Amino acid sequence: MMTLLNVSSASPSSLHKRAGMLLSRLDNLAHVLIWSSANVRDAGDASSIDLVELPRVNLSLKAKQVETIDGKSEHRLCSNNGHNGLSISTSTESREIVDKLVGLISHFIVLQNSDNDLFVLMPGCALPRRLDTDGTALSVQQVILDRRNKEWIDNKGEVRCYLYPVHNSQAFLFTPSLASSMYLMFMHFITNAYRNEFKMVESCVSEELTAEEQQIFNQLEFLGNDFHLDAHACRLKLSAVTVWLGDESMKCPWNVQDEMKEYVLKHAYVSSACRLSKDEETLLLQLCSTNMRSELYKELVNRKAFVEAVTNLDHIPPDQTVTVNLGLSKKSAIENFDGVPDTSILLFGAAYLRPEDASVAYG
């Protein structure tokens, strides 16, 4: 017989409370079922944690004795969902290693095997959204997780968690599937980790997307109002790698011309890790010229001339130079407010007479 434990009422320093707080990273505590095989009759009775079930995440963990690499035996919670030999890592060092790789992403736990290889388990059945959606804040955005979105959960299928192995160098994560790669890329974007997002773009492209992958890609539409310098570069990078797919698959939900204009205007302040190559800029500028119904923005005309000149440097002798003809935008006329007398308020004549000295009181 198993007893369901109420970890919300456990002592803050108890093992049950700490386990509950750790598992609440995967789902709300109301959907985390912690069972004990001990004969518990009162809330104060001692009990062990023998089984953990998270029905909404479709995950279960069972307590087992595990032999470590140094020959010791430890009591650990091991996965029952096909992750053979993986158990929850309780090491502070492993948590710090993963924190450096995932940045501000918080809904995950760290697993390890008998060889102390690390894995990141992240539930994908929660729909992530930014709390601040007006795009005015350039600081770190707060992320909320909608764990009750039925359509999002149904598109996930039976496997509702992503498992990311940590490379032995502890410098990056492996992404075993396209969906896991797209989800991690989106989480980097939504948490303002633009450099990590920029590096992952090329691994998140496919001619055909499943329902799971498509719903992740569709969430990029809600990040179109992010005006951070590097956000423009990330969106343009994605446009550059998906342009060959046409409009049938992975059509980016933003205006390339407007994004390119903002990128050019802010280019001097864009992070070096997020800058587009000259080939990517050439491709995007050609795309702007093709799709522009009216005259191309002056900023883009000048940038196109500059990029073409830089490209030509590879094909001319060292003693020759390249001249770039840049167009100037017409400055708007600004009239000096005191340049002309303003008589608009003189609606009627006025006269002034100095009073007689006798009528003036001097103090």
Secondary structure, DSSP 8 states (H G I E B T S, - for coil): --EEE-GGGS-TTSHHHHHHHHHTTTS-GGG-EEEE-S---STTS-----EEEETTTTEEEEEEEEE-TTS-EEEEEEE-SS-TT-EE---HHHHHHHHHHHTT--S-EEEE-TT--EEEEEE-SSEEEES--SS---S---EEEETT-HHHHHHH-S--EEEEEB-TTSS-B---SHHHHHHHHHHHHHTT-HHHHHHHGGGS--SS--HHHHHHHHGGGGGTT---HHHHHHHHHHHHHHGGGTTSS---SS-HHHHHHHHHHTGGGS-GGG---HHHHHHHHHHHHHH-SS---HHHHHHHHHHHHHHHGGGS-TT-----------------TTSS---TT--S--------GGG----
